[in-house]
Amino acid sequence: MRFQTELVPATLIRRYKRFLADCRLEDGREIVAHCANPGSMMGLAEPGMRIWLEPNDDPKKKLKFGWRLVEHANGHFTGVDTSVPNRALRAAFEARAVPGLEAYTTVCPEQKYGENSRIDFLLQGTDLPDAYVEVKSVTLCRTPDLAEFPDSVTARGAKHLDALADMVRAGHRAIMLYLVQRTDCTRFALASNIDPAYAACYASAAAAGVETICLGTYITPERIIVADPLEIQI
C-alpha cells in the first residue's frame, strides 16, 4: 500500500484529545495533524519524536495533515494509522499472499455477522469453509524485538474474540490476525498485564478453535507492505 501523497517529516510537539497532534514542520511552521489512532500509543507520542505526516488538499478536511509514521532513532519505523492494516491486508488477500489463507479467492470486507458486529474480512473459496478474519493493529513494544497487543484496555477487542468463537461453533473458520506495524519486532505476545480480561477472552477463543496469525510489515515513508509471519509467543 503506497501513501496517496508524499509524506513530509516533522517533529512531534504533543498529542492530545487522542486524535490531534501539534507538530513542527522542517521549515519551522507549527501545524495540527489528525492522529488516526484511538489507542494509548504507548512509547510513540513522546514530544520531540521524528514523525512523518501525509499532507492533503481535500477541502472537506479541516486538518491538512495526517500523522502516519514514527521514525525511531535506530532507523526503524512504526505506523500509527489504524486504518492502514485493513487496506494493506486487502491487497495481500486479493494477491493470495497471506500464509494459510492463499486458497481463498473471494475477499469481502466489512461484512455483518454475529450480533450487531462487522467482521473486517469474510474470505470465501470453492469447497472451503467461510473464513472470518478480525484484524488488529499492533504498535506496542516494551521489550526489544517483542510486539504486544493491546496497548490499553479494549472491551471491544474482547467482544470480537467472543464473536469469532461463535463463528467456529457455527462451523466456519475464524482467524484473529495481528498486523504488527513496526519494523523492529520479530516476536508477538499479548500484553496480559495491560488487559487481563482480553487475555482471558483470547485463551477462551483459542480453546474454541479460533486461529491466530501474526504478520509483520515493511515500512518506509513511501509505503507499507504486509511482510512475513512473526513468531507468536502466547
Residue frames as qw, qx, qy, qz and C-alpha x, y, z in Angstrom:
[[0.000, 0.887, 0.462, 0.000, 0.00, 0.00, 0.00],
 [0.425, 0.221, 0.006, 0.878, 1.50, 3.28, -1.11],
 [0.048, -0.585, -0.400, 0.704, 0.66, 6.55, 0.60],
 [0.417, 0.770, 0.475, 0.086, -1.56, 8.71, -1.56],
 [0.229, 0.939, -0.116, 0.228, 0.70, 11.76, -1.29],
 [0.621, 0.343, -0.474, 0.521, 4.38, 12.14, -0.41],
 [0.619, -0.686, -0.332, 0.190, 4.98, 12.18, 3.33],
 [0.214, 0.769, -0.247, 0.550, 6.82, 15.07, 4.95],
 [0.593, -0.134, -0.609, 0.509, 9.00, 14.86, 8.09],
 [0.278, -0.759, -0.018, -0.588, 8.13, 16.77, 11.25],
 [0.238, 0.145, -0.754, 0.595, 8.79, 16.88, 14.98],
 [0.441, -0.598, -0.648, -0.166, 6.04, 15.96, 17.42],
 [0.073, -0.471, 0.312, -0.822, 5.21, 18.71, 19.91],
 [0.333, -0.033, 0.754, -0.565, 2.34, 16.95, 21.65],
 [0.302, -0.259, -0.813, -0.426, -0.56, 14.57, 21.09],
 [0.197, 0.096, 0.557, -0.801, -3.86, 15.44, 22.76],
 [0.658, 0.246, 0.203, -0.682, -7.58, 14.62, 22.71],
 [0.760, 0.025, 0.647, 0.060, -6.46, 11.28, 21.21],
 [0.665, 0.535, 0.462, 0.240, -6.96, 12.39, 17.62],
 [0.230, 0.963, -0.034, 0.134, -4.94, 15.61, 17.48],
 [0.788, -0.243, 0.035, 0.564, -1.22, 16.30, 17.36],
 [0.070, 0.973, -0.131, -0.178, 0.71, 19.56, 17.35],
 [0.859, 0.068, 0.245, 0.445, 3.72, 19.21, 15.05],
 [0.054, -0.838, 0.240, 0.488, 6.60, 21.35, 13.80],
 [0.828, 0.540, 0.101, 0.111, 7.49, 21.05, 10.12],
 [0.759, -0.069, 0.079, 0.643, 11.09, 21.31, 8.95],
 [0.260, 0.562, 0.155, 0.770, 10.52, 24.88, 7.76],
 [0.113, 0.036, -0.493, 0.862, 9.55, 25.87, 11.32],
 [0.498, -0.267, -0.228, -0.793, 5.78, 26.07, 10.82],
 [0.187, 0.009, 0.874, -0.448, 3.62, 24.62, 13.58],
 [0.529, -0.062, -0.483, -0.695, 0.53, 22.74, 12.41],
 [0.629, -0.109, 0.601, -0.481, -2.18, 20.46, 13.83],
 [0.339, 0.208, -0.834, -0.382, -2.32, 16.95, 12.36],
 [0.848, -0.172, -0.037, -0.500, -5.03, 14.33, 12.58],
 [0.083, -0.386, 0.906, -0.153, -3.97, 11.25, 14.56],
 [0.781, -0.008, -0.351, -0.516, -5.93, 8.22, 13.32],
 [0.522, 0.070, -0.806, 0.271, -5.29, 6.12, 16.41],
 [0.557, -0.644, -0.126, -0.509, -7.68, 5.79, 19.38],
 [0.857, -0.226, -0.387, 0.253, -5.22, 3.75, 21.47],
 [0.515, -0.805, -0.004, 0.293, -2.78, 4.89, 24.12],
 [0.599, 0.728, -0.199, 0.269, 0.13, 4.94, 21.62],
 [0.697, -0.680, 0.179, 0.142, 2.41, 3.98, 24.50],
 [0.644, -0.348, 0.412, 0.542, 6.01, 4.88, 23.63],
 [0.467, 0.390, 0.545, 0.577, 5.01, 6.53, 20.35],
 [0.018, 0.872, 0.336, 0.357, 3.84, 10.00, 21.35],
 [0.574, -0.548, -0.141, 0.592, 6.78, 11.50, 23.21],
 [0.181, 0.969, 0.002, -0.166, 7.47, 15.18, 22.47],
 [0.140, -0.749, 0.563, 0.321, 10.47, 15.61, 20.21],
 [0.688, 0.060, 0.703, 0.168, 9.96, 12.40, 18.24],
 [0.111, 0.326, -0.556, -0.756, 10.62, 12.48, 14.50],
 [0.551, 0.384, 0.695, -0.259, 7.38, 11.68, 12.70],
 [0.102, 0.006, 0.647, 0.756, 6.05, 11.64, 9.14],
 [0.372, 0.487, 0.433, -0.660, 2.89, 13.39, 8.02],
 [0.327, 0.337, 0.735, 0.488, 0.72, 12.98, 4.94],
 [0.131, 0.315, 0.059, -0.938, -0.50, 16.33, 3.54],
 [0.271, 0.497, 0.801, 0.198, -3.81, 16.69, 1.76],
 [0.051, 0.055, -0.138, -0.988, -5.64, 19.38, -0.17],
 [0.160, -0.475, -0.840, -0.209, -9.13, 17.98, 0.40],
 [0.153, -0.392, 0.022, -0.907, -11.46, 20.96, 1.03],
 [0.718, -0.456, -0.363, -0.380, -13.73, 18.70, 3.09],
 [0.774, -0.251, -0.419, 0.403, -10.99, 18.03, 5.64],
 [0.261, -0.963, -0.023, -0.071, -10.41, 20.60, 8.35],
 [0.544, -0.661, 0.438, 0.272, -6.90, 19.32, 9.10],
 [0.605, 0.723, -0.275, -0.193, -4.45, 19.36, 6.21],
 [0.256, 0.510, -0.813, 0.116, -2.04, 16.78, 7.61],
 [0.923, -0.272, -0.089, -0.259, -2.42, 13.21, 8.84],
 [0.280, -0.650, 0.700, -0.093, 0.13, 11.56, 11.15],
 [0.891, 0.245, -0.304, -0.231, 1.26, 8.30, 9.54],
 [0.856, 0.119, -0.395, 0.312, 4.66, 7.18, 10.91],
 [0.472, -0.841, 0.259, 0.057, 7.09, 7.42, 13.79],
 [0.720, 0.511, -0.391, 0.259, 10.76, 7.19, 12.84],
 [0.782, -0.608, -0.017, 0.135, 12.84, 5.78, 15.68],
 [0.158, -0.871, 0.431, 0.176, 16.41, 6.74, 16.50],
 [0.567, -0.268, 0.742, 0.236, 17.61, 3.34, 15.27],
 [0.144, 0.273, -0.619, -0.722, 16.14, 3.96, 11.81],
 [0.027, 0.314, 0.946, 0.081, 13.12, 1.70, 12.24],
 [0.302, -0.186, -0.194, -0.915, 9.56, 2.82, 11.62],
 [0.132, 0.336, 0.868, -0.342, 6.18, 2.36, 13.30],
 [0.152, -0.357, -0.529, -0.755, 2.90, 3.00, 11.51],
 [0.071, 0.148, 0.627, -0.762, 0.39, 4.76, 13.75],
 [0.516, 0.095, -0.191, -0.830, -2.64, 4.96, 11.43],
 [0.460, -0.007, 0.846, -0.271, -5.04, 2.18, 12.48],
 [0.722, 0.518, 0.155, -0.432, -6.84, 2.28, 9.11],
 [0.247, 0.645, -0.661, -0.292, -3.71, 1.08, 7.29],
 [0.338, -0.192, 0.921, -0.037, -3.81, -2.63, 8.24],
 [0.630, 0.433, 0.590, -0.261, -7.15, -3.28, 6.55],
 [0.503, 0.790, -0.155, -0.315, -6.07, -1.50, 3.37],
 [0.062, 0.612, -0.777, -0.132, -2.74, -3.31, 3.24],
 [0.424, -0.058, 0.893, -0.136, -4.27, -6.68, 4.08],
 [0.691, 0.538, 0.305, -0.374, -6.98, -6.38, 1.48],
 [0.452, 0.723, -0.463, -0.240, -4.30, -6.12, -1.18],
 [0.098, -0.422, 0.899, -0.061, -2.48, -9.10, 0.33],
 [0.598, 0.184, 0.714, -0.314, -5.65, -11.22, 0.45],
 [0.670, 0.651, 0.071, -0.349, -6.53, -10.35, -3.13],
 [0.352, 0.677, -0.636, -0.112, -3.00, -11.31, -4.19],
 [0.966, -0.160, -0.178, -0.102, -3.46, -14.57, -2.24],
 [0.478, 0.543, -0.497, 0.479, -0.28, -13.76, -0.35],
 [0.470, -0.570, 0.419, -0.527, -1.32, -14.39, 3.28],
 [0.244, 0.243, -0.937, 0.065, 0.14, -17.69, 4.52],
 [0.125, 0.182, 0.902, -0.372, -2.54, -20.21, 5.37],
 [0.400, 0.601, 0.453, -0.523, -5.27, -18.32, 3.53],
 [0.027, -0.369, 0.582, 0.724, -3.97, -18.49, -0.05],
 [0.131, 0.242, 0.922, 0.270, -6.78, -20.79, -1.23],
 [0.167, 0.705, 0.557, -0.406, -9.50, -18.20, -0.67],
 [0.362, 0.264, 0.496, 0.744, -10.44, -16.41, -3.88],
 [0.126, -0.750, -0.402, -0.509, -13.19, -14.03, -2.75],
 [0.342, -0.111, -0.445, 0.820, -12.45, -11.17, -0.35],
 [0.215, -0.742, -0.468, -0.429, -15.43, -9.39, 1.24],
 [0.258, 0.128, -0.454, 0.843, -14.52, -6.53, 3.60],
 [0.231, -0.020, 0.344, -0.910, -16.73, -5.17, 6.39],
 [0.475, -0.230, -0.726, -0.440, -19.41, -7.86, 6.45],
 [0.573, -0.425, 0.239, -0.658, -22.16, -8.02, 9.08],
 [0.640, -0.018, -0.768, 0.032, -22.08, -11.03, 11.37],
 [0.312, -0.180, -0.724, 0.588, -22.97, -12.05, 14.91],
 [0.142, -0.812, -0.550, 0.137, -24.98, -9.57, 16.96],
 [0.050, 0.995, 0.063, -0.050, -24.56, -6.02, 15.70],
 [0.524, -0.571, 0.437, 0.456, -20.97, -6.66, 14.58],
 [0.659, 0.719, -0.175, -0.135, -18.94, -6.35, 11.41],
 [0.856, -0.215, 0.291, 0.368, -16.06, -8.61, 10.52],
 [0.089, -0.709, 0.367, 0.596, -13.05, -6.98, 8.89],
 [0.338, 0.385, -0.690, -0.511, -12.88, -9.65, 6.17],
 [0.839, 0.088, 0.465, -0.268, -15.00, -12.58, 5.10],
 [0.087, 0.483, -0.765, -0.417, -12.98, -14.90, 2.85],
 [0.841, 0.208, 0.363, -0.344, -14.67, -17.45, 0.62],
 [0.124, 0.489, -0.774, -0.383, -13.47, -20.13, -1.75],
 [0.782, 0.089, -0.445, -0.428, -14.67, -23.23, -3.58],
 [0.857, -0.158, -0.488, 0.038, -15.17, -26.22, -1.25],
 [0.375, 0.164, -0.525, 0.746, -13.78, -24.21, 1.67],
 [0.280, -0.710, -0.594, 0.253, -15.46, -23.13, 4.89],
 [0.073, 0.908, 0.077, 0.406, -16.05, -19.39, 5.13],
 [0.630, -0.110, -0.345, 0.686, -13.18, -17.70, 6.97],
 [0.190, -0.943, -0.212, -0.173, -13.98, -14.78, 9.27],
 [0.658, 0.119, -0.207, 0.714, -10.92, -12.60, 9.82],
 [0.273, -0.947, -0.163, 0.033, -10.68, -9.93, 12.51],
 [0.622, 0.442, -0.158, 0.627, -7.69, -7.56, 12.20],
 [0.451, -0.862, -0.115, 0.200, -5.85, -5.71, 14.96],
 [0.432, 0.766, -0.249, 0.405, -3.08, -3.14, 14.51],
 [0.805, -0.476, -0.142, 0.324, -0.12, -3.78, 16.81],
 [0.331, 0.809, -0.165, 0.457, 2.25, -0.92, 17.68],
 [0.558, -0.777, 0.234, -0.176, 3.32, -1.55, 21.29],
 [0.803, 0.257, -0.419, 0.337, 6.92, -2.59, 22.01],
 [0.484, -0.831, 0.178, -0.207, 8.13, -2.57, 25.64],
 [0.739, -0.399, 0.496, 0.223, 10.80, -5.28, 25.29],
 [0.095, 0.583, -0.586, -0.554, 13.34, -5.28, 22.45],
 [0.159, 0.152, -0.881, -0.419, 12.12, -7.24, 19.43],
 [0.001, 0.352, 0.922, -0.159, 8.74, -8.06, 21.06],
 [0.281, -0.245, -0.265, -0.889, 5.46, -6.59, 19.80],
 [0.003, 0.254, 0.863, -0.436, 2.45, -6.69, 22.13],
 [0.343, -0.332, -0.375, -0.795, -1.31, -6.17, 21.97],
 [0.158, 0.876, 0.305, 0.339, -3.26, -4.35, 23.31],
 [0.379, 0.267, -0.281, 0.840, -1.70, -1.07, 24.43],
 [0.309, -0.163, 0.338, -0.874, -4.77, -0.20, 26.55],
 [0.382, 0.203, 0.834, -0.342, -7.87, -1.93, 27.85],
 [0.314, 0.144, -0.526, -0.777, -10.13, -2.96, 24.97],
 [0.545, 0.185, 0.675, -0.462, -13.59, -4.27, 25.79],
 [0.667, 0.558, -0.115, -0.480, -14.38, -4.04, 22.08],
 [0.324, 0.506, -0.790, -0.124, -11.48, -6.35, 21.29],
 [0.257, -0.076, 0.908, -0.321, -12.73, -8.92, 23.79],
 [0.649, 0.403, 0.344, -0.546, -16.18, -8.77, 22.18],
 [0.565, 0.577, -0.461, -0.368, -14.61, -9.52, 18.80],
 [0.072, 0.329, -0.938, 0.074, -12.91, -12.63, 20.20],
 [0.459, 0.165, 0.743, -0.458, -16.21, -13.91, 21.57],
 [0.660, 0.542, 0.037, -0.519, -17.87, -13.35, 18.19],
 [0.383, 0.530, -0.725, -0.217, -15.10, -15.25, 16.41],
 [0.175, -0.130, 0.945, -0.243, -15.57, -18.19, 18.77],
 [0.609, 0.367, 0.457, -0.533, -19.27, -18.20, 17.87],
 [0.589, 0.587, -0.358, -0.425, -18.34, -18.47, 14.19],
 [0.140, 0.358, -0.923, 0.000, -16.21, -21.56, 14.90],
 [0.373, 0.113, 0.819, -0.422, -19.11, -23.16, 16.76],
 [0.638, 0.527, 0.178, -0.532, -21.27, -22.46, 13.71],
 [0.870, 0.204, 0.409, 0.185, -18.88, -24.47, 11.52],
 [0.457, 0.870, -0.074, 0.168, -16.78, -21.69, 9.99],
 [0.694, 0.045, -0.221, 0.684, -13.11, -20.78, 10.24],
 [0.185, -0.972, -0.108, -0.093, -12.30, -17.79, 12.41],
 [0.723, 0.167, -0.148, 0.654, -8.93, -16.02, 12.47],
 [0.279, -0.930, -0.053, 0.234, -7.56, -13.35, 14.76],
 [0.718, 0.414, 0.055, 0.557, -4.96, -11.57, 12.62],
 [0.367, -0.837, -0.006, 0.405, -2.50, -9.24, 14.31],
 [0.629, 0.632, 0.046, 0.450, -0.63, -6.94, 11.92],
 [0.578, -0.586, -0.068, 0.564, 2.50, -5.54, 13.56],
 [0.367, 0.891, 0.101, 0.249, 3.08, -2.04, 12.20],
 [0.358, -0.840, 0.381, 0.147, 6.68, -1.95, 13.41],
 [0.750, 0.545, -0.373, 0.048, 9.89, -2.87, 11.62],
 [0.067, 0.603, -0.691, 0.394, 11.87, -3.57, 14.82],
 [0.654, -0.220, 0.574, -0.441, 9.97, -6.66, 16.06],
 [0.412, 0.239, -0.824, -0.308, 10.14, -10.34, 15.15],
 [0.205, -0.213, -0.924, 0.242, 8.04, -11.76, 18.03],
 [0.398, -0.409, -0.193, -0.798, 4.49, -11.19, 19.24],
 [0.260, -0.231, -0.859, 0.375, 2.75, -11.69, 22.59],
 [0.289, -0.769, -0.463, -0.333, -0.33, -10.49, 24.43],
 [0.084, 0.398, -0.406, 0.818, 0.09, -7.61, 26.89],
 [0.527, -0.459, -0.709, -0.093, -1.84, -9.52, 29.54],
 [0.368, -0.369, -0.477, 0.708, -0.79, -7.18, 32.35],
 [0.090, 0.016, -0.121, -0.988, -2.38, -4.25, 30.50],
 [0.665, -0.027, -0.100, -0.740, -5.69, -6.01, 29.84],
 [0.225, -0.162, 0.945, -0.172, -6.10, -9.34, 31.70],
 [0.634, 0.372, 0.482, -0.477, -9.72, -9.62, 30.54],
 [0.599, 0.631, -0.323, -0.372, -8.65, -9.51, 26.89],
 [0.125, 0.453, -0.883, -0.003, -6.03, -12.20, 27.52],
 [0.429, 0.058, 0.825, -0.363, -8.67, -14.39, 29.18],
 [0.680, 0.534, 0.191, -0.464, -11.04, -13.92, 26.23],
 [0.414, 0.623, -0.611, -0.259, -8.21, -14.79, 23.86],
 [0.123, -0.262, 0.948, -0.135, -7.50, -18.04, 25.73],
 [0.568, 0.290, 0.639, -0.430, -11.19, -18.96, 25.61],
 [0.623, 0.644, -0.103, -0.431, -11.43, -18.17, 21.90],
 [0.234, 0.552, -0.787, -0.143, -8.30, -20.17, 21.11],
 [0.317, -0.067, 0.913, -0.248, -9.68, -23.14, 23.04],
 [0.631, 0.472, 0.414, -0.455, -12.84, -22.88, 20.95],
 [0.726, 0.276, 0.517, 0.359, -10.79, -23.14, 17.75],
 [0.245, 0.965, 0.011, -0.092, -10.13, -19.53, 16.77],
 [0.825, 0.180, 0.044, 0.534, -6.85, -19.40, 14.84],
 [0.226, -0.890, 0.067, 0.390, -4.12, -16.78, 15.24],
 [0.711, 0.440, 0.141, 0.531, -1.97, -15.24, 12.52],
 [0.267, -0.867, 0.024, 0.419, 0.62, -12.54, 13.17],
 [0.694, 0.512, 0.204, 0.464, 2.29, -10.74, 10.28],
 [0.401, -0.496, 0.016, 0.770, 4.99, -8.11, 10.15],
 [0.407, 0.883, 0.228, -0.053, 5.24, -5.13, 7.83],
 [0.582, 0.074, 0.175, 0.791, 7.79, -3.45, 5.61],
 [0.028, -0.927, -0.337, 0.164, 7.54, 0.30, 6.23],
 [0.448, 0.028, 0.127, 0.884, 9.12, 3.31, 4.54],
 [0.131, 0.481, 0.210, -0.841, 7.88, 6.90, 4.09],
 [0.295, 0.195, -0.564, -0.747, 6.63, 5.75, 0.68],
 [0.716, -0.085, -0.513, -0.465, 4.65, 2.63, 1.52],
 [0.492, -0.315, 0.706, -0.399, 3.56, -0.05, 3.98],
 [0.665, 0.210, -0.623, -0.353, 3.56, -3.67, 2.79],
 [0.885, -0.334, 0.192, -0.260, 2.47, -6.84, 4.58],
 [0.226, 0.619, -0.752, 0.036, 5.56, -8.93, 5.29],
 [0.531, 0.082, -0.843, 0.019, 6.42, -12.35, 6.76],
 [0.711, -0.580, -0.353, -0.183, 4.81, -14.05, 9.77],
 [0.048, -0.653, 0.550, -0.519, 6.20, -13.25, 13.20],
 [0.395, -0.025, -0.879, 0.266, 6.87, -15.73, 15.97],
 [0.546, -0.570, -0.180, -0.587, 3.84, -15.98, 18.27],
 [0.316, 0.137, -0.778, 0.525, 4.65, -16.38, 21.96],
 [0.568, -0.322, 0.072, -0.754, 1.28, -16.97, 23.59]]
